[in-house]
Amino acid sequence: MISLAGKDILHGWGRFVLTAAGLGLLIGVTLSMAGIYRGMVDDGNILLDNSGADLWVVQQGTIGPYAEPSTISDDLYRSVLGIEGVKAASNVIYLTMQVYHGERDIRAMVTGVAQGLPDDPGKPRFLVAGRQITAGHYEAVADMSSGLKVDDIVTIRRNRYRVVGLTRRMVSSSGDPMIFIPIKDAMDAQYLKDSDAIVQQRRRRSESPVFNPPGQPRVLDAINEADAASNAVNAVLVSLSPGYAAAEVGTSIEQWLRVATYSRSEMKSILVDKLISTSARQIAMFLVILAIVSAAIVAFIIYTMTMAKIREIAVLKLLGTRNSVIASMILQQSVGLGFLGFMVGRIATTFWAPFFPKYVLLEPGDALRGLVAVLVICMVASILAIRAALKIDPAEAIGG
């Protein structure tokens, strides 16, 4: 049976290979979509793992700092350090914004980190070049995916920062590269207003009876002439001492300090269920559509190939060939088409994945499941061609 299918394939091998290549590109797109989803989940896990935190302390009633805004006082970390089981606690600010390097703009997650030990939670890790931030202002550590190099100058809001170090795989849950700056600079960037807005606000205050009641002294120049940066951060990242459970320490922090805390597993669930869920559903819809399109294409191709051999199949029937042999031949051709197409798609995905703007994670398990799905689709798609072949009248061999 195999030789019968093989001989038929060799007879028209050019068309068969080109068809498999076209199908393979479609399969490659399907594998890439699955890889993009895996990459999104991996980016979220990398964000949590690289933070070095066991607990996230955020504003009460929020699920920040990644899924929604969170604002807490910058001196809260001192109180957190007083809770039993807390090894280290660091303030952190996350700002997703456009930063500028020369004429190029970069979408990045600007992260304000406090000075401290290199292994404190929130600090940049996996340095591949340069050093950590040591100055209180105007130094930055950037991820390599930003395209920045050591000693490059990057503009964030109105301030300029010199890149003193580079990291690898320090990205946000959206895949944006992280750029670390001193936390005081991040506070300023978070609330910094443009010059026109400051002038307009001063004018409104000077004309407002609330700030300047009749017969009363004018408000302090410090209020009228300048806007002090708010001393607020997005979260406090906490690392725990050995032997302490995140749930117990988190409960103590919530009871004493009236804030919300999340463990690593809870924060992972938030990232996947809140931030990635919509994209995951979109990708799942694309995968279903691509699977249906692939099945339709394979069914059409196999049916066309079968109808092109009406006389040959009629001759086989006239010679007494059993229907099971003919069905097996068509099924083997369909499976062979799917297997060759899958190999083309897998190779193509490996080559074009690094050029995607988002991280594409190709897992062997997904490839194996994809191969099984392709073969099943091809077997199901061959049913139409098999039914058409079995209805061919042997008399067609004489009447052609």
C-alpha positions in Angstrom: 0.0 0.0 0.0 2.8 2.4 0.9 4.5 1.8 -2.5 1.3 2.5 -4.3 0.9 5.9 -2.5 4.6 6.6 -2.9 4.6 5.9 -6.6 1.7 8.2 -7.1 3.4 11.0 -5.1 6.6 10.5 -7.1 4.6 10.8 -10.3 3.6 14.3 -9.5 6.3 15.1 -6.8 6.7 18.8 -7.9 3.1 19.7 -7.3 3.1 17.7 -4.1 6.1 19.4 -2.7 4.9 22.9 -3.6 1.5 22.1 -2.0 3.2 20.9 1.1 5.3 24.0 1.3 2.3 26.3 1.0 0.5 24.3 3.7 3.7 24.4 5.8 3.7 28.2 5.8 0.2 28.2 7.1 1.2 25.7 9.8 4.2 27.9 10.6 1.9 30.8 11.2 -0.2 28.6 13.6 2.9 27.5 15.5 4.0 31.2 15.7 0.7 32.2 17.3 1.1 29.5 19.9 4.7 30.7 20.5 3.6 34.3 20.9 1.2 33.2 23.6 3.9 31.2 25.3 6.2 34.2 25.1 3.7 36.5 26.7 3.3 34.1 29.7 7.1 33.7 29.9 7.5 37.5 29.9 5.1 37.7 32.8 7.0 35.0 34.7 10.3 36.6 33.9 9.0 39.9 35.3 8.1 38.3 38.6 11.1 36.1 38.9 13.6 38.9 38.1 12.0 41.2 40.6 13.4 39.0 43.4 10.2 39.6 45.5 8.2 37.1 47.5 5.5 39.6 48.3 4.0 42.7 46.6 2.7 45.4 48.9 0.3 47.7 47.1 -2.6 50.1 47.7 -5.6 48.6 49.5 -8.4 47.7 47.1 -6.1 47.4 44.0 -4.4 44.6 42.2 -1.4 46.7 41.3 1.3 47.5 40.4 1.2 45.8 37.0 -2.6 45.3 36.3 -3.8 48.7 37.6 -2.4 51.9 39.3 -1.3 51.7 42.9 -0.1 54.6 45.1 1.4 54.2 48.6 3.6 56.4 50.7 7.3 56.1 50.1 8.0 55.7 53.9 5.8 52.6 54.2 8.7 50.3 53.6 10.1 51.2 57.0 7.0 49.8 58.6 7.1 46.8 56.4 10.7 46.1 57.6 9.4 45.9 61.1 7.1 42.9 60.4 8.4 39.6 61.5 9.7 37.4 58.6 10.6 40.3 56.3 14.2 40.1 55.2 14.3 43.1 52.8 11.8 45.7 51.5 12.3 48.2 48.6 10.2 50.9 47.1 9.5 50.6 43.3 7.8 52.7 40.7 6.7 51.4 37.3 6.0 53.8 34.4 5.3 52.5 30.9 6.2 55.4 28.5 8.1 56.5 25.4 11.8 57.3 26.1 14.1 58.8 23.5 17.6 58.1 22.3 18.6 60.6 19.8 16.1 60.6 17.0 14.8 57.1 18.1 11.9 56.6 20.5 11.7 53.4 22.6 8.6 52.0 24.3 9.9 50.9 27.7 8.8 50.2 31.3 10.8 52.8 33.3 11.4 51.4 36.7 12.4 53.5 39.7 14.5 51.6 42.2 15.8 52.6 45.6 19.5 52.5 46.4 20.6 49.5 48.4 22.3 46.1 48.0 22.4 44.5 44.5 20.3 41.6 45.6 17.5 43.7 47.1 14.1 43.1 45.5 13.4 45.3 42.5 17.0 45.9 41.6 18.2 45.1 38.0 19.7 41.6 37.6 21.7 39.6 35.1 24.1 42.4 34.2 25.9 41.6 31.0 27.8 44.9 30.7 28.6 47.9 32.9 27.6 48.3 36.5 24.6 48.9 38.8 23.3 52.4 39.5 25.4 54.1 42.2 24.4 57.8 41.8 21.2 59.3 43.2 20.3 60.9 39.9 20.7 60.6 36.1 22.0 57.1 35.7 20.2 54.2 34.1 20.5 50.4 33.6 18.7 49.2 30.4 17.7 45.8 29.0 19.6 44.8 25.8 16.4 44.5 23.8 16.0 48.3 24.0 19.0 48.6 21.6 20.9 50.9 24.0 24.5 50.5 24.9 26.7 51.5 27.8 27.4 55.3 27.9 24.4 56.0 25.6 22.2 59.0 26.7 18.5 58.4 27.0 15.9 61.1 27.6 13.0 60.4 30.0 10.6 63.3 30.3 12.8 66.4 30.4 15.9 64.7 32.0 18.8 62.9 30.4 20.3 59.7 31.8 23.5 58.0 31.0 23.3 54.2 30.6 25.8 52.6 33.0 24.7 49.0 32.7 22.9 46.5 30.5 20.8 43.5 31.5 19.3 40.5 29.6 15.6 39.4 29.7 14.5 42.2 32.0 11.1 43.0 30.3 7.6 43.9 31.3 4.6 41.6 30.9 4.0 43.2 27.5 7.6 42.4 26.4 8.7 46.1 26.6 12.4 46.5 27.8 12.9 47.7 31.3 15.0 50.8 32.0 16.0 51.3 35.7 16.5 54.8 37.1 16.9 56.1 40.7 13.5 56.2 42.5 13.7 59.9 43.1 14.0 60.6 39.4 11.1 58.2 38.8 8.9 60.1 41.3 9.7 63.3 39.4 8.9 61.7 36.1 5.7 60.3 37.4 4.3 63.7 38.3 6.3 66.0 36.1 4.3 68.6 34.2 5.2 70.5 31.1 6.1 74.2 31.4 2.8 75.5 29.9 0.8 73.4 32.4 2.8 74.8 35.3 2.3 78.4 34.2 -1.5 77.8 33.7 -1.8 76.2 37.2 0.0 79.2 38.8 -2.3 81.6 37.0 -5.4 79.7 38.2 -4.2 79.6 41.7 -3.3 83.4 41.7 -6.8 84.2 40.5 -8.7 81.7 42.7 -10.5 83.1 45.8 -9.9 79.8 47.5 -6.2 80.2 47.4 -6.3 84.0 47.8 -9.4 85.0 50.0 -10.1 88.8 50.1 -8.3 90.5 53.0 -6.2 87.4 53.8 -2.4 86.9 53.1 -1.6 85.2 49.8 -0.8 81.5 50.0 2.8 80.5 50.4 5.1 81.1 47.4 6.2 77.5 47.7 2.6 76.5 46.7 2.1 79.2 44.1 5.5 79.1 42.5 6.4 75.4 42.5 4.7 72.0 42.6 6.5 69.6 44.9 6.9 66.1 43.6 4.6 63.7 45.5 6.4 61.3 47.7 4.5 58.2 46.5 5.5 54.9 45.0 3.6 52.1 43.3 4.6 49.2 45.5 6.9 47.8 48.1 8.7 44.6 47.0 9.4 42.3 49.9 11.7 39.3 50.2 11.2 36.9 53.1 13.5 35.3 55.6 14.0 31.6 55.3 11.2 29.5 57.0 8.5 32.1 56.7 5.4 31.6 54.5 4.3 34.4 52.2 0.6 34.0 53.2 1.4 34.4 56.9 3.6 37.4 56.5 1.2 39.0 54.0 -1.7 38.7 56.4 0.4 40.4 59.1 1.3 43.3 56.8 -2.3 43.7 55.8 -3.6 43.7 59.4 -1.1 46.2 60.7 -0.5 48.6 57.8 -4.0 48.5 56.0 -2.6 47.7 52.6 -3.0 44.8 50.1 -0.4 42.1 49.6 0.1 39.5 46.9 2.3 36.4 46.9 4.2 35.4 43.8 1.6 32.8 42.8 -1.2 35.3 43.3 0.6 37.9 41.2 1.2 35.4 38.5 -2.5 34.6 38.4 -3.2 38.3 38.1 -0.8 38.7 35.2 -2.2 35.7 33.3 -5.9 36.2 34.1 -6.1 40.0 33.9 -3.3 41.2 31.6 -2.9 38.3 29.2 -6.4 36.8 29.1 -7.8 39.0 26.3 -4.7 38.4 24.1 -4.9 34.7 24.9 -8.5 34.5 23.8 -7.7 36.3 20.6 -4.8 33.9 19.9 -7.1 31.0 20.6 -9.6 32.3 18.1 -6.8 32.6 15.5 -5.7 29.1 16.2 -9.2 27.7 15.7 -9.7 29.7 12.5 -6.3 28.6 11.2 -7.1 24.9 12.0 -10.4 25.2 10.1 -8.7 26.8 7.1 -5.9 24.2 7.1 -8.5 21.4 7.2 -10.4 23.0 4.3 -7.2 23.4 2.3 -6.0 19.9 2.8 -9.5 18.5 2.0 -9.6 20.6 -1.2 -6.1 19.5 -2.2 -6.6 15.8 -1.6 -10.0 15.9 -3.3 -8.5 17.6 -6.3 -5.6 15.1 -6.5 -8.1 12.3 -6.3 -10.4 13.6 -9.0 -7.3 14.0 -11.2 -6.8 10.2 -11.0 -10.4 9.1 -11.8 -9.3 6.9 -14.6 -6.3 5.4 -12.7 -8.6 4.5 -9.8 -11.2 3.0 -12.2 -8.4 0.8 -13.6 -7.4 -0.4 -10.1 -11.1 -1.2 -9.4 -11.4 -3.0 -12.8 -8.3 -5.1 -11.8 -10.0 -6.1 -8.6 -8.3 -3.8 -6.2 -10.1 -3.6 -2.9 -11.7 -0.4 -1.7 -9.6 -0.6 1.5 -6.4 -0.4 -0.6 -7.6 2.7 -2.5 -8.7 4.4 0.7 -5.4 3.6 2.3 -3.5 5.1 -0.6 -5.5 8.4 -0.3 -5.1 8.4 3.5 -1.3 7.9 3.2 -1.0 10.7 0.7 -3.0 13.0 3.0 -0.9 12.1 6.1 2.3 12.5 4.0 1.2 15.9 2.9 0.5 17.0 6.5 3.8 15.6 7.8 5.9 17.3 5.1 3.9 20.5 5.6 4.5 20.4 9.3 8.2 20.0 8.9 8.3 23.0 6.5 6.2 25.0 9.0 8.4 24.1 12.0 11.6 25.0 10.2 10.1 28.3 8.9 9.0 29.2 12.4 12.5 28.6 13.8 13.9 31.0 11.2 11.4 33.8 11.4 10.7 33.7 15.2 13.7 35.9 16.1 12.4 38.7 13.8 9.1 39.1 15.6 8.8 42.2 17.7 7.5 40.1 20.6 9.2 37.2 22.2 8.2 33.9 20.6 8.8 30.8 22.8 8.7 27.5 20.8 8.3 24.6 23.2 8.9 21.0 22.1 5.6 20.0 23.7 3.7 22.5 21.6 5.4 21.2 18.4 4.5 17.6 19.3 0.9 18.5 19.9 0.9 20.5 16.7 2.1 17.5 14.7 -0.6 15.3 16.2 -3.3 17.9 15.4 -2.0 18.3 11.8 -2.1 14.6 11.2 -5.6 14.3 12.7 -6.8 17.2 10.6 -5.3 15.6 7.4 -6.9 12.2 8.2 -10.3 13.8 8.7 -9.9 16.0 5.6 -9.2 12.9 3.5 -12.6 11.5 4.2 -14.3 13.5 1.4 -11.7 12.4 -1.2 -12.0 8.7 -0.1 -15.8 8.8 -0.4 -15.5 10.3 -3.9 -12.9 7.6 -4.9 -15.1 4.8 -3.7 -18.0 6.0 -5.8 -15.9 5.9 -9.1 -17.4 3.4 -11.5 -14.8 0.8 -12.9 -16.4 1.4 -16.3 -14.7 4.8 -16.3 -11.5 2.9 -17.2 -13.1 1.8 -20.5 -15.2 4.8 -21.3 -12.4 7.4 -20.9 
